[in-house]
Amino acid sequence: MPQASAPPTSQIQVLVHTPAYSQMASALSYLSSEVPPPGTLVRVPLGQRELLGVVWDDSPAQAQQSTVEPAKLRPIAGVLTSLPPLSSHWRSLISFAASYYQRAKGEVALAALPPQLRDLSQVQLGRKLKKLAKIANQPTPVTTGVAADTTAALQQAAVAAPHGVVLSAEQTVAIDQFRNHNGPFLLFGATGSGKTEVFMHCTAELLAASPQAQALVMVPEINLTPQLEERFKARFYSLYGMEAVVSMHSGMTPAQRLNSWLAAHSGAARIVLGTRMAVFASMPQLKLIIVDEEHDPSYKSGEGARYSARDLAIYRGHLEGAKVMLGSATPSLESWHHSRPAPEGGRYHRLEMPSRVGSGQLPLVRRVDMNHQPKACIISPPLLAAIAERIARGEQSMVFLNRRGYAPVLQCTDCDWKSECPHCSAYRVYHKIDRTLRCHHCGLSERVPRACPACGNPDIAPMGRGTERLEEHLAELLVQVHRPDGQPVRIVRIDADTTRLKGALESQLAQVHAGDVDVLVGTQMIAKGHDFRRITLVAAVNPDNALFSSDFRAPERLFSLLMQAAGRAGRDSAVAGSSEMWLQTFHPTHPLYESLKKHDYPTFAASQLKERRQAAMPPFSFQALVRSEARTQETAQGFLNAASQAAGEQNDTAALLAHLTRYPAVPMGIARIANIERAQMLIESPSRAALQKFLNAWQIVLHQTRALPECKGVLRWAIDVDPLNI
C-alpha cells in the first residue's frame, strides 16, 4: 500500500488579484509541503475559485493574517515549476508601484502578468514552453553556419554604420553623451531630428556589448507600435533571430501576449516594444529603457492602478542599474524641469537635437484669423486654396480635428432638445455614416430619431463638427480639384471609428505612404509619431478650445499636440522647404501660438513653469485625487467629505494636515457614467513625502468611513496619485 504524502505544514505568503478597497489587499497565507522561493507562480484556492498567485516575501506581520488559525489555512493547489521565479527587482518594482499609487500589491502584480497565464495548468504551460523553445532554437538565415567571430563583426558593423545610415553631428554628440553618462536622459529633439535612429543606435551598442542584455522600448499608443516595430525588426532580426524583438500591448491576442511575456521572462527576447503595460515586463537582464514621446498622457493609466509608466521607468532604471532615455520634441513640463542644469537641482541629463536630419526644415507656421473670415466658415478660403495647390503638385495635406463623429450633438431647432445620453451626463455623438447616436462613455447606441422625441419637430440638426463631417465638407469643397493625373481628389479619414477592424489602420496608413491619398483627415491618432514622407501641409481646424480651459495642463497638451502635428509636414528633405502648418484661430496673437510659430518650446515651457510656480502647481507641488462612485451624487460626495473630516480626528492623519490642502468633494467633469454618479476630492501638498504619509494612513480611515451606514451606497473608491485630469 503506497505511503500517504505528508500534509503541508509550511506557511507561505501569496499575492492574488484583490483590489485595494476590498480590505484583503496584502499577501494571503497558505500552507505548502515545500517553501517555493519568492517570485514563484502558484495556483491557490480563494473562495470557490482557483487563482494564479505569486509567492511573496512579506513577513507574517505584513501579511493578511487576521484571526485565522493555522489549522484553518488552505494548502496551495500547485506550483508552476517550469517558470523561473520573478526576480527580486521585479518584486521591488511591484511593491513600490503599489505603495506609491495606493493600490494592493496583488492587484498590481497580477495585472502585470499576461491574462492567459492565469488559466494555464502546469502541463499546459510545459507544452507552451516546449513549443516556444523549439522555435527559438531555429537558426536565423543570416547567421546559419557563420562563425561566432563573424557574427560579432556583423553586430559591430550594425552599430558603426547600420544600413548605410550616416549620423548627423547632433546625433553623434547625443550618443556620445549617452555613452559617457549614467542618466537618466531626456532626449529633446525636434520632429524629424532622428530620435528613433539614436534609440536604435544606443540599443545596438548595448546588445553588442553583452550577450544577455535586454532593452525595453516604450511607445504611448498601440497604433504607433507597428511602425516602430518594423524598424527595429529590420535592424535586429538578422543578427539576433526571430525572437529578438517582441511586442506587448493590449491590442494583441491573449496567446500573443503570453508568448511575448515568456520570451522576455526567459531572456530570449532581447528587445521588448510596448505600451505602458510593458514597464512591468519581466526582463531579468534589463539594461536599457527608452520611453518615446514621453510627454504623452497615455503613459498614465486611467483605471485600476493609476500608475505613470514614464515615472516607473525612471524608478525601474534606478532599481536595476539600467540606463533610461526619455525622448520627445515637446517634453512634459515635469521632465523638462527635472532636466534643468544640475547646479539648479536638475536630476536628468538633457540631450538636445534642435535640427532636422539632412536639409529638412521645420514647417512655416501660418495663422488664419477667423475673425476676418466668412461667418460660419469651417475651412477658410486661404487654407482651401493652399490645400488645392498641394493636390495639384501631387503633394499630400493633413487636416487635424480632435473630435470624431459627424457632430458632437444633435439639437431640435424648436424646443432646444439635445441628444443627451440617458445614462451619462454627456451628449450622444451623431454618426452620420450609420445614422446612429452614440455615447462615447457608456457605449449606448441608438438610431437617429426621425423627429424630435420631445416635440415631434422633424427639423433636428447637427451642432458643431467632428472628423466625419469635416471629411464630407472637404469632399464638397474640393470636388472641382483634380490630381496631376486628372483623377478626382482622394480623401481618407483615420480615427477610432475607421480603425476598429483588425488591420484597418495598417491598410489606411499604407495608402498614405504609397501616395494614394491626397488629404488625410483625422484626430490625434494621426498627429504624432507617424513618418509621413509626402505630407507638406498640416492644418488644425479648431484648436482654440484648450486655450481657456479650467485644466491647468490644457495649454501644455495643446502646444504639444500642435507641435507634434506640425512635425508630420516636410519630413522629406526634397519637399521640406515648402512645408507649412496652418492654424485657424480666433486668437492669433495668443502667446502659445507665438511660441508655436517659432517652434520655440523652451520659451513656452519657461512661461508655463513660471505660472505653475506662482500658483504652486506641479511640478512645484504634489497632488492626489480621491474618486468615489455611488448610485447618488450626494452619497459619493458625502463619503469623501466624511472621510476628510474623520482624517482630522485620527492621530496618524491629523498630525500631517498642516502640510496639506484638502478641497471639498465636487462632482467629476462628467459626473454620471452608466448611471453611476462620480465625485472627486483634491489633496495638495508642497511635500511629496507628507502627501504619501497622509495617503498611507488615510487608507484605514477610508475603509472605516465606507462601513458607516450613511456610506453603504458607495460602490467603490480609488486614489489617483499625480493625476493628469482634474
N, C-alpha and C positions, 0 to 999 in steps of 0.2 A: 504494500500500500504506500503510495507516494507521501512524503512528508509535507505537511501543510506549511506554506510560507509564513514567516513571522509577520505579525501585524505591524503596520507602520508606526514608528514611535517618535521620529524626529519631527520637530516643529519648524516649518519654513514660512516665510512671508512671500506672498504672491500679489502682484498688481493685476487687477482686472479692470475692465472699462466701466467705471462708475463716475457720474458727473459730480461736480463739487457740491451742488445743492442737495445731494442725496443723503448726506450725513454718513456715507460709507466711502469716504474719499481717500483713505490711506490703504496701505497694504493689508490684506486679509491673511489670517493664519490658517494653515493646512497641515496635515500630517503626511509624512513621506518615509518610506523604508530607508531611503538614502537621502543625503543632502546635496541636491544639484547646486553647482556653482551659481553665483548671482549672474543674471542675464540669460539664464536658460529658459527656453519657452516650454511651458507645460499646459496641460489641459486640466481644468479644475471644475468641480460642480459648484453651482451657485443657484440656490432655489431648485427649480425643476429643470434648469438648463445646464449645459456643459460649455464652458467658455475657454478661450485661449487666455493664458496669463503669463506674466514674466516674473521669474524668481527675483526678488529684490533683497537688498542687504540692509533693510531697516532693522533696527533693534526692536525687540518685543515692546519696549516702551513707546516707540514711534508707531508701531503697527496698530491696526484696529482690533484691540483685544477685547474691549468692553467687559462684560461679565461672563463670557463663555468659558466654561470649564474645559480643560484639555481633553477630557473624556468625550466631550460633545463635538470636538473638531472633526471635520470630514477629511478623508485622505484624497490626495490628488488622483486624477483619473489616468494620467500618463505623462511621459516626458518625451519631447521631440529631440531625441538624442542625435539625430542626423545633422542638426544645425549647430554650428559653434555658438557659444553664448554671446550675447550682445556685450560689447566692450564696456569697460568702466567709464570711458569718455562719453559714450552714448548715454549711459545711465546718468551721468552727471549733467549732461545737456538736458535730459528729460526732467530731472529734479529741479534744475534752475528755471526752466521754462514754466513748470507747474507752479513753483513758488512765486516767481516774478509776476506771472499773469493770473495768479489767484485761481488756479484750476487744480483738479485732482491729478495726482501723478499717473494713476491708471488710465484716466481719460486721455492724457497727452501721449503716454507710451503706446497704448493700443491703437490710437488713431494714427500713429506714425508707422504702423505695420500694415502691409497690404491686406485688404479685406479677405481675399481668398485664403490667406494663411490661417485665418481663424477657423476655417471649416475643414481643413485637411487633417487626416489621421496620420500617424507615423508611417504607415505603409504607403499611403498616397504620396506623402512628401518624399519618401525614399525613391519612389518611381520618378517623380518630377526631377529630383536632383540627378538621378542616373541619366535621364534623357538630356538634361542641360549639360552635364559633364561630357557626354558623347559629342554634342555639338561643339563645345568649347575646345575639345581636343583635336578637331579637324584642322589641319594646317591651312594657312592662308595662301592663296595662289602666288603672291609675290615672294613670300619667304620660304616656300617649299624647296628644300634642297639647298638653301642658302646658308652658308656658314655663319656662326654667331658673330664673328668679327665683321662680316659683310653687313649683317642686319644692323649692327651698331653703327656702322658707317652710314647706312641709309637713314637711320634715325638722326644722326648728327647733321646730315645733309638737309633733312627736312627742317631742322632748326635754323641752319645757316641761310638757306635760300629756298624756302618752300614754294614749289610750283612756280618758280620764276618771279615771285613777289619781291619787289625792291622796297625796302622800308624807307620811309621819309626820315628826315633829320629829327623831327619831333617824336616819331615813333621810336627811333633808336635811343633818344635820351630817356624817354619814359621807361623803356625796357631796361636800360642800364640802371636807372634809379630803383626800379623794382628789384633788380638782381642784387643791389648793394644795400638795401634797407630791409627792415623787418616788417614795416607797415603797422597797422592797416593802411591801405592806399585808397585814395579817391582819384580815379582817372577822369579828369574833367576835359572832355574833348568835344569839339564842335561836331554837329551831324555831318557824316561823311569824312571825318578825320582819320578813320581807320582804327577805331577802338577794337573792333572784332579781331582784326589782324594781330593787335597787341595781345588780346586774350589768348589767341591760338599760339602765338609765338612763346608766351610765358608758359603755357601748358606743355608745349613741345619740349621746352628746356627741362621742365620738371620731370616729365616721363622718361626722357632720355637719360637723366641723371640717376634715376632709381628704378629698378625693375619691378618694384611693388607699388610705387607711388600712385595715388589716385587723386583726381581733380573733380570738383563739383562746380558746374556752371549753371547758374540760375537765371531764368527769364521771367518776366512778370505775368505773361498770359500764354495760354495754350497755343493761340494762333501764331505766336512768334517762335514756337519751338521747332516746327518742321524746317523752317528756313535756316535757323542756326544749326540744327541737327545735320542737315545736308552738308554744310560747310565743314563741320567737324568730322563727319564720316569721310568726306572726300580727302581730308588731310591725314586721318589717322587709321583708317581701315586697313590700308595696305601694309602698315607697319605692325599693328597690334592685333589684327583679326576682327572677325565679325562681332565678337562680344565686347570689343574695346569701348564702344560708345553705346550707351543705353539711355532711354528717356524715362522720366517719371512725371506723370501729370494725370489729372482726374479724367481726361478725355480718353485714356487708354482702357482697354477691357481689363477685367479682373485678372485674367491669365497673363496678359502682357505686363501689368503692374507687378505681379508676383515674380515673373521671370526676371524683370529688371532689378527688383529688390534682391533676389537671390544672387544675381550676378555681381551686384555691388557688395553684398554682405560677404561673399566668398572671395572677393578681390579680383575676380575675373574681369569685371568692368573697370577699366582704367579711367574712364570719363563718364560722369553722370550728368545729363542735361535735364533740367526740370523746373517746375514752377515752385511756389513757396513750400509745398509739402516736401520737396526734396531736401530741405535743410535738415530734416530728421533722418535722412537715408543712412543706413548702417554701412559705413565705409571705414574699415579698420586701418587703412593706410592713407588716410586723407592728408594731403599736403598743400592743397591749394583750393580756395573758394573764390569764385568770381560771381558777382551779382551785377548783371547787366541791367541798364535802365533802373538804377537803384532808387530813383525818386518815385517810382510808380506806386500808387496806393494799393495795387493788387497784392503787394507783398504783405499787407496787413490782413489777417484773416477776419472775416466778418461774422463768423458763427463758431460755436464750440469754444475751444481755447483760442481766444483772440490774440494770437501772437504776431509779432513782426518778424518775418523770415529774414529781413535785412539785418535787424539788430541781433537776432540769434546767430546769424552767420558770423558777425563780429565776435560774439562770445565764443562760438564754437572754434573759431580760428585761434583765439587766445587759449582755449582749453586744450586743444590738440597740437599746438605749436605749428599750425598751418598758416600760410600767408593768405591774406584776404584782400581782394581788389574790388572796390565798388566802381561802377562806370556809369557816366551819364553826361549828356550835353546840358542838362538842367538839373543839377543835383538837388536833393531835398535840402531845405534850409538847415535842418539838423546836421546833415553830413557836411554841408558847406561850412557851418560854424565849427564843427569838430576838426576841419582841415585847415583852420587858420594857423599862422606860424606858431611853432612850439613855444616861443617866449610869451605868447599871448594866451597860452593854455590849450593850444590845439593838440589833438591826440592822433589825427590821421596825417599821412604824408600825401600831399597833393601833387599829382602828376598832370601837367597841362599840355593839351594839344589843340591850340586855337584855330589851326588852319585845316582846310580840306586837303585830302591827298591829291597829288598832282597839281593840275592847273585849275581845279574846280573852285568855284567861288560860291559863297553863301548867297541865297536869293535876295533880290531887291524887294524890300517891303513897301507896298503901296497901300495907303489908307483911303478908302472911299467914304466921304462924309455923307451919310444917308439923309441928313437934314436937307441936303440940296438935290436929292434925287426925287423922281416922281413918287407921289403918295402911294402907299401900299406896295411899293416896289420890292420884289423878292431878290431878283438878280439885277443889279444896276446896269444901265446901258454901257458904261465903260468896261465893266467886268465881262459882260456878254461879248463885246467886241474883241476883247483880249482872248477869250476862250475860242471864238471863231477863228481868230488869226492863228492860234496854235493848231487847230484842227486842219486848217488849210496848209500848214507847213508839215503836217504829218507828226506833230508832237502831241503829247498827252497832257490833260489837265485833271486836277483832283479838286472836288468841291466837298467841303467838310461841314457837317452839321451834326452836333452831338445829341440827336433826338431821333429815334427810329419811329416807324409807323407813318401813316399818312398825315394825321393831325393829332395833337395831344388831347383834344376834347371835341365832342360833338354837342352843338347847342341849338335850342329852339329859339327862333327869332321872335316868337310871340310871348311865351311865358317865361323865358330865360331858363328852361330846363337844361341841365348839362348831364353828360354821360358819367355820372358818379358811380363808383363801384359800391354795391350794397353791403359788401363785407369789409371794405377798407376806406380810410379817409383819404382817398385819392380818386382821380378820374380814370375811366377806362379809355384807352387809346384807340382811335379809329384806324383800322387797317383796311384800306380800300381794295386791296388785291383779292381778298377773300370775303369782303363785306362783313367784317366782324368788329366788335368792340371787345378789346382785351385789357384786362388788368395785369400790369407788369409786376404786380406784387403778390397777389394770391393766385393768379393764373386763370381767373374766371373769364370765359369767352362766350359771347352771345352774338347772334346775328343782329345786324343793324336794323332797328325798327323802321317800318315803312312810314310811320308818323310819330309825332311826339307822344311818348307814353303818358304825359301829364295832361295835355290839352287837345291832342289829336291833330295838331297842325302838321301838314305834310312837308312843310318847309323847314327841315333841320339841316344845319350847315356845319362844316368843319371849322374849328378855330385854331389858328396857329398852323405850324407846318412841321413835318418830320421828313426823314430821308426819302420815304416813298413818294410824298407829294413833291418834293424837290426834284426827284428824278423825272416825274411826269411833267413838271413845269419846264425843265431844261429841254426835254424832248420837243415840247411845243415851240420853245424859243429858237431851237436850232434846226427846225425842220427844213429850212431853206439852205442850210450849210452842208457842204459835202467834203468828203475826204479827198486827198490828192488824186486817188484813182476814180473819183466820181461816185463812189458808193456813199450811202447815207451815213450819218453820224451814228456811232455805236456807243451807247451809254450803259454802264454796268453799276449796280448798287451792291455794296458789301456792308452788311450789318448783321445783327443777331438773327434777323428773320430770314435772310437769304442764305445763311450758312448753317442752318440747322441739320441738314442731312450730312452724313459722313462723306468726306471727300469734296464737299461743295466749295469750301474755302480754297482748298488747293487748286481746284479746277478754275475758279474765278481769278485767283492770283496768276495762274499760268497764262490766262488770256491777257491779263495786263502786261505781263513780262514779254509776251510774244508780240505785242503791239496791236492786238485785235480790238483794243478798247481805246476810244478817243477821250471820253470823260468818265472819270471814276467818282461816284457819289457814295459817301459813307459816313459812319460815325467814327469814334476814336479808334475803332479796330484798324482803320487804315492810316491813322495819323502818326503812328510811331513804329519804329523798328524795321519796317519793310524797306528793301533796297530797290526802289522803282527807278530804273535807269532812264526811262523815256519821258518821265513827267517833268515838265518845265514850268508849270503854273499850278499853284495851290491857292485855293480861296476858302476863307472862313466866312460863312454867310451871316451868322448872328452870334458873335462872341460876347456881347455886352452883358449878358445876364449875370455873369460872375463878378462883374466889377464892383457891385454894391451889395454883395451878399452879406448876410449876418455871420457866415462862417469865416473866421479869420484866415483859414487856409485857402479860401477860394481864389484870391489873386495868384497865389503860388501855383495852384493847379492850372489856372487859365494860362499863365505865362508859359509853363512847362508844355502844356498841350499845343499851344500855338507855335512855340519854338520847334517842337518835335514835328508838327505838321509841315512847317516851313522847310524842315530838313529833308522832306521827301522830294523837293524840287531841285533840279540841277545837279544830280549826283553823278551824271555822266559828264566828264570834262568837255566833251565835244559840243554840248549844248548849254553848259553851265553859265556861260556869260549872259544868256538871255532869260535866265530863270527868275521867277517873281513869286512873291507871296502877297495876295490881296486880302485886305481886311475891310469888310463892310461894317461900319460902326457909326453910332450916333455921338460918340465921344472921341473924336480923332486925336485930341490933344491930351488925352489921359496919360499920366506918366508911365503906366505899364506899356502902352503902345509906343511911347517914345523910346523906351529901352529895347522893345522888340524890334523896332526899325533899325537900331544899331547892332542888333544881335548881342546886346550887352547884358549878359546875365550877372556879372559881378556887381554892376551898379544897381540892378533891380534887387539882388539879394541883400546888398548893403542897406537899401532903403527899407526893405521888409524887416530885416533884423533890427534896425533902429526902432521901427514901430513896435515890434514884438517886445523889445527890451523895455520900452516906455510903458507898455501895457502889461508887463510881467506875464507874457505868454511864452509857450515853448518856442525855442529850447532854453529859455531863461526861467521856466517853472515846469512843474510836472503835474500831470492831470490823470484822473481816473473817472470813468463814468460807471455808475451803478444803474443797471437797467432792470426793470421788473415788468412782468406780463401777468395780466389778470383779466377776468371777464368784464370788469368795470374799471373806468379810469380812476374813480375815487379809491377803489381798493389798491390799484397799482401805486398811486401816489401816496396813499396812507401808509402802505408798508414801508416805503423809503423814508418818509418823514418820521415814522415811529422808530425805525432803526437808527436814524440820525439822532433823535432825541435820546434814545437809550445809550448811544455811544458816550454821551456826557455823564451818564450815571455809572459807567463801568470804570474801575480803576485803571485797567490796562489801556483803555482808549482815551479816557478823559485827560490823562497827562500829555497826550500828543495833540490835543485840539488847538493849542496855542500856535502850532506850526502849520495849521491847515485852514483853508477856507471851504466851508460847506454851503452849497447853494440849495434852496428849496427844490423839491421834486416838481418837475414840469412834464407835460406830455412830450413825447418824441415828435420829430418833424412830421412823420407820418404816424399819427397816434394810434390808428387801428389797422391791423392787417389780419385778414381771415377771421374777423370778429373777435380778435384778441386785442385788448387795449394795452398800450405800451407807455411807460413813463421812465424818466431818467433823472438822475441826480449827479451833478458835477462836483468833484472834490479836487482842490488845487493845493499845491504846496511848493515853496521855493526849494525844498529839500526832498530829493528822491528817497533817501533813507527814511525820513519821517513819514512820508506817504506810504511806503512799503510796510513799515512797522504798524501803522494805523490799520491798513487793509488786512494784514495778517491777524491782528487782534479783533478786528471788526467781523471777521467771518463767523465767529461764535455768536456775536450779537445778532447777525442777520439770520442765522439758523433759529435762535431763540425767538426773534420777532416773528418769523414766519409761522411759528407754532401758536401764536396768540389767536384767540377766537376771531378777532376782527380782521385777521390777515389770512383766514382759511381760503379765501378766494384767489390767492396768489398762485399762479401756475408754475412760474419759475423766475429765477433772478440770476443775474450774471454781472461780473465785474470786468470792465474793459479798461485795461491799463494802457496809457499812452494812446488814447483814442484819436482817430483821424477825422471822424464825423461826429459833430456835436449839434 
